[in-house]
Amino acid sequence: MRYYLIVGEASGDLHASCLMRSLMAEDPEAEFRFFGGDMMTAVGGTLVRHYRHLAYMGFIPVLLHLPTILRNMRMCKRDIVEWKPDVLILVDYPGFNLNIAKFVKRETQIPVFYYISPKIWAWKEYRIKNIKRDVDQLFSILPFEVPFFEQKHNYPIHYVGNPTADEVRRFKASYDGQFPKFSKPIIAILAGSRLHEIKDNLPIMLQATDHLADRFQRVVAGAPSVPHDYYDQFIGNREVEIVYDKTYPLLMNAHTALVTSGTATLETALFDVPQVVCYATPLPHLMSFLRRFLLKVRYVSLVNLIADREVVRELVAADYKVENVRHEIDAIIGDGSQRTAMKQGYAEVWRRLGSESAPENAAKKMTKMLK
């Protein structure tokens, strides 16, 4: 069968590449064409457009690049119609993908599958109308999404397991111990993958841990597309290391972590590393006020959302200050009750995610439906 996939960022490239491998195991004659990245290209098929030409986040960047975004949408729609796939598989990236789904549903008979469902439970819940109208099958990787879609919105979905949990399990099973050796325990700093995230988060993370520099080695997980000298302007003369393409080995060896909200918070939890979740926003006091009205959930980190309680401390917007981060990391850096309680919460997160392989489970369901 012919599979057309669309992703819009690095994490989607990773998850889609794993799904493609699982689809090939179920369907040896699988052909792939995609808007994706290097990992999908390594699996095989035809790369139409790299996600780096799609990944514009935030109102201003989107506005500035609107002609490019619209041009990519037109190209994508035309390419899908010309290639005539047996299925369109969308991976996260709802702003772009839901527009494509609307077109495909209206203009073709191609079934639309959505792998890694849009996070409408957090904001933009009105998108449920588009999903119900334009998406034939929705595949979820977060267990709490099932009651949200099925009970609240009467839209049946498939929980297939969590790919991040799969990736962590595979890494732990094959880890060879290769990682730089340090004389002190490691504080891992995961400050985000985009320039503005690093600029807004990293300085506070460093200032909040300066008092620990004599006892701990701070190691920053470098984002693949961000050059070393961009980090250097914030690090200055501090004894801070940067490692690239070694986030999982870093977490495997870390004692404690400061993590920008996102998938990284879940990865850190699955490596059993106590953490403080940090996320800066523009106009922090205004954002803290608006958060009560815009966000539909109590938490911003996947760890707390999955556990349905506060397992890790979240410092977001106006709460994200040097003194607050310092206070929270001091509370978990030793072997006290907060560190122990956090690790117990991590065990609950593992239990809720389950042990099924998300890409394998999704591929089995997809190919069965298509056949």
C-alpha positions in Angstrom: 0.0 0.0 0.0 1.0 3.6 -0.5 1.3 5.8 2.7 1.6 9.5 2.7 2.8 11.0 6.0 3.1 14.6 7.2 5.2 15.8 10.2 6.2 19.3 11.1 9.0 19.0 13.6 11.9 16.8 14.9 9.8 14.8 17.3 7.3 14.0 14.6 10.1 12.8 12.4 11.2 10.4 15.1 7.8 9.0 15.8 6.8 8.8 12.1 10.1 6.9 11.3 9.3 4.3 14.0 5.7 4.0 12.7 7.1 3.5 9.1 9.3 0.7 10.2 6.3 -1.0 11.9 4.2 -0.5 8.8 6.9 -2.2 6.7 6.8 -5.2 9.1 3.0 -5.5 8.6 3.0 -4.5 4.9 6.2 -5.6 3.1 5.1 -3.8 -0.1 4.6 -0.5 1.7 5.6 2.7 -0.2 6.2 6.0 1.5 6.0 9.6 0.4 6.2 12.3 3.0 6.7 15.8 4.4 9.2 14.8 7.0 12.9 14.7 8.0 16.1 12.8 8.1 15.0 9.9 10.2 12.0 9.2 7.9 14.3 9.4 4.9 16.6 6.8 6.4 13.7 4.4 6.6 13.0 4.8 2.9 10.6 6.5 0.5 10.4 9.9 -1.1 11.0 13.1 0.9 8.9 15.9 -0.7 9.6 18.7 1.8 11.8 18.8 4.9 10.1 19.8 8.2 12.6 22.6 8.7 10.7 24.5 6.0 7.4 24.0 8.0 8.4 24.5 11.7 7.2 28.0 12.4 5.8 28.4 15.9 4.1 31.4 17.5 2.0 34.2 16.1 4.8 36.5 14.8 6.9 33.8 13.1 3.9 32.3 11.5 2.8 35.8 10.3 6.3 36.6 8.9 6.5 33.3 7.0 2.8 33.1 6.0 3.6 33.1 2.2 6.0 30.2 2.6 3.5 28.3 4.8 0.7 28.8 2.3 3.0 27.7 -0.6 3.9 24.5 1.3 0.2 23.8 1.9 -0.6 24.2 -1.8 2.3 22.0 -2.8 1.3 19.3 -0.2 -2.3 19.2 -1.4 -1.3 19.0 -5.0 1.2 16.2 -4.3 -1.2 14.1 -2.4 -3.8 14.2 -5.2 -1.2 13.4 -7.8 0.3 10.5 -5.9 -3.0 9.0 -4.9 -2.0 7.2 -1.6 -4.1 4.5 0.0 -4.0 6.6 3.3 -2.9 9.9 4.6 -1.2 9.7 8.0 -0.9 13.0 9.9 1.5 13.3 12.8 0.8 16.0 15.4 1.4 19.5 14.0 -2.3 20.4 13.9 -2.2 24.0 12.5 -0.9 22.6 9.2 -2.3 19.1 9.3 -5.9 19.9 10.1 -5.9 22.2 7.0 -4.6 19.3 4.9 -7.2 16.9 6.4 -10.0 19.3 5.5 -8.9 19.4 1.9 -8.3 15.7 1.5 -11.7 14.8 3.1 -13.5 17.3 0.9 -11.7 16.7 -2.4 -10.7 13.0 -2.4 -11.7 9.6 -1.1 -8.4 9.0 0.6 -8.9 8.0 4.3 -7.3 10.3 6.9 -5.6 8.8 9.9 -4.1 10.9 12.7 -1.2 9.5 14.7 -0.4 11.5 17.8 -3.6 13.4 18.2 -3.7 17.2 18.5 -3.6 18.4 22.1 -7.0 20.1 22.0 -7.6 19.1 25.6 -5.1 21.9 26.5 -6.4 24.6 24.2 -8.4 25.2 21.0 -10.9 22.6 22.0 -13.2 23.9 19.2 -11.0 21.9 16.8 -12.9 18.8 17.8 -15.4 19.8 15.1 -12.7 19.6 12.4 -11.4 16.3 13.8 -14.9 14.7 13.8 -15.5 16.0 10.2 -12.2 15.3 8.6 -10.3 12.6 10.5 -11.4 8.9 10.0 -9.3 7.3 12.7 -7.4 9.0 15.6 -4.5 7.2 17.3 -3.6 8.5 20.7 -0.4 8.1 22.7 -1.7 9.6 25.9 -4.0 7.5 28.1 -6.0 10.5 29.5 -7.0 11.5 26.0 -9.4 8.5 25.8 -12.0 9.8 28.2 -11.6 13.3 26.8 -12.5 12.3 23.2 -14.8 9.4 23.9 -16.8 10.5 26.9 -16.7 14.3 26.6 -17.0 14.5 22.8 -18.4 11.1 21.8 -15.6 10.5 19.3 -14.0 7.0 19.5 -10.2 6.8 19.3 -7.4 4.3 19.7 -4.9 4.4 22.5 -1.9 2.6 21.1 0.7 3.1 23.9 3.3 5.8 24.2 6.2 6.0 21.7 8.4 7.9 24.2 8.1 5.0 26.6 9.0 2.6 23.8 12.1 4.6 22.9 13.3 4.9 26.5 12.8 1.1 27.0 14.7 0.3 23.8 17.5 2.7 24.8 17.9 1.3 28.3 18.0 -2.2 26.9 20.8 -1.4 24.4 22.8 1.4 26.2 26.5 0.7 26.1 27.6 3.2 28.8 29.2 5.6 26.4 29.1 9.1 27.9 31.7 11.6 29.0 33.0 11.0 32.5 32.7 13.7 35.1 34.0 13.9 38.6 30.8 15.3 40.1 27.1 14.2 39.8 25.3 15.7 36.8 22.6 18.3 36.7 21.0 17.9 33.3 19.7 21.1 31.7 17.1 20.7 28.9 16.3 24.2 27.9 14.3 23.5 24.7 15.1 23.1 21.1 14.2 26.5 19.6 16.3 29.7 19.9 13.7 31.7 21.7 13.1 28.9 24.3 16.9 28.7 25.0 17.2 32.4 25.2 14.3 32.7 27.7 15.0 29.6 29.8 18.7 28.8 29.9 19.9 32.0 31.8 17.6 31.4 34.7 18.4 27.7 34.8 22.1 28.6 35.1 21.7 31.3 37.6 19.5 29.1 39.8 22.2 26.4 39.9 25.3 28.5 40.3 25.3 27.8 44.0 25.6 24.1 43.2 28.6 24.4 40.8 31.2 23.2 43.3 29.2 20.0 44.0 27.6 19.2 40.6 28.5 19.3 37.0 26.0 21.1 34.8 25.5 19.6 31.4 23.3 21.2 28.7 21.5 19.0 26.1 22.3 20.8 22.9 19.6 21.1 20.3 20.8 19.7 16.9 20.2 22.9 14.9 21.6 25.3 17.5 25.3 26.1 17.3 27.6 25.9 20.3 28.4 29.6 20.3 24.7 30.4 20.8 24.8 28.6 24.1 28.2 30.2 25.0 26.7 33.7 25.2 24.5 32.5 28.1 27.1 30.2 29.7 29.9 32.7 29.9 32.8 31.6 32.1 30.8 28.9 33.9 32.1 25.4 33.9 29.1 24.0 31.9 29.4 21.3 29.3 27.2 21.0 26.2 26.5 17.6 24.6 24.8 17.1 21.2 22.7 14.0 20.2 23.2 12.5 23.6 20.0 13.5 25.5 19.2 9.9 26.5 22.7 9.1 27.6 22.7 12.4 29.5 19.5 11.5 31.3 20.8 8.0 31.9 23.7 9.5 33.9 21.9 12.5 35.4 21.3 13.0 39.1 18.7 15.8 38.8 17.4 17.9 35.9 15.9 21.3 35.0 13.6 20.7 32.0 11.6 23.0 29.7 8.0 21.7 29.5 7.3 19.3 26.6 8.1 15.7 25.8 11.4 16.2 27.6 9.6 16.2 30.9 8.2 12.8 30.2 11.5 11.5 29.0 13.2 12.7 32.2 10.6 11.0 34.3 11.0 7.7 32.4 14.7 7.8 33.1 13.8 8.3 36.8 15.6 11.6 37.1 14.0 14.1 39.6 13.3 17.4 37.9 11.9 20.9 38.0 9.8 21.9 35.1 10.7 25.4 33.9 9.0 27.5 31.1 9.4 31.2 30.5 6.8 33.1 28.6 6.5 36.6 27.2 4.6 39.0 29.5 4.8 36.4 32.3 2.3 38.1 34.7 -0.3 38.5 32.0 0.3 34.9 30.8 -0.2 33.6 34.4 -3.5 35.5 34.6 -4.7 34.3 31.1 -3.6 30.8 31.8 -6.5 30.3 34.1 -8.9 31.1 31.3 -7.1 29.8 28.2 -5.8 26.4 29.4 -8.3 23.7 29.9 -6.0 21.6 32.1 -4.5 22.0 35.5 -0.9 21.1 34.4 1.5 21.9 31.6 3.9 18.9 32.0 3.0 15.5 30.5 4.2 13.9 33.8 1.5 15.6 35.8 -1.1 15.2 33.1 -0.6 11.5 32.9 -0.5 11.0 36.7 -3.4 13.4 37.1 -1.7 15.0 40.0 1.4 17.1 40.8 4.3 14.7 40.6 6.8 17.4 39.5 6.9 21.1 40.3 5.9 23.3 37.5 7.4 26.9 37.3 5.7 28.6 34.4 5.3 32.3 33.4 5.3 34.5 36.5 6.4 31.6 38.8 9.5 31.0 36.7 12.1 33.0 38.7 15.6 32.3 39.8 14.7 32.1 43.5 11.8 29.7 42.8 13.9 27.4 40.7 16.7 27.4 43.3 14.3 26.6 46.0 12.7 23.7 44.1 16.0 22.1 43.0 17.4 22.4 46.5 14.3 20.4 47.7 15.0 17.4 45.4 18.8 17.5 45.1 19.3 15.5 48.3 17.9 12.1 49.3 14.9 13.6 51.1 11.2 12.9 51.0 10.4 15.1 48.0 12.9 13.2 45.8 11.5 9.9 47.0 7.9 11.0 46.4 8.7 12.1 42.9 10.2 8.8 42.0 7.2 7.0 43.3 5.1 9.3 41.1 7.2 8.3 38.1 6.4 4.6 38.8 2.7 5.5 38.5 3.3 7.2 35.2 5.0 4.1 33.8 2.0 2.0 34.9 -0.5 4.3 33.3 1.4 4.4 30.0 1.3 0.6 29.7 3.8 -1.7 28.0 2.4 -1.9 24.4 4.7 -0.7 21.6 2.9 2.4 20.1 4.2 2.2 16.6 3.7 -1.6 16.3 0.2 -1.4 17.8 -0.7 1.5 15.6 0.7 -0.2 12.4 -1.3 -3.4 13.1 -4.5 -1.4 13.6 -3.9 0.8 10.5 -3.1 -2.0 8.1 -6.0 -4.1 9.4 -8.4 -1.2 8.8 -7.0 -0.5 5.3 -7.2 -4.1 4.2 
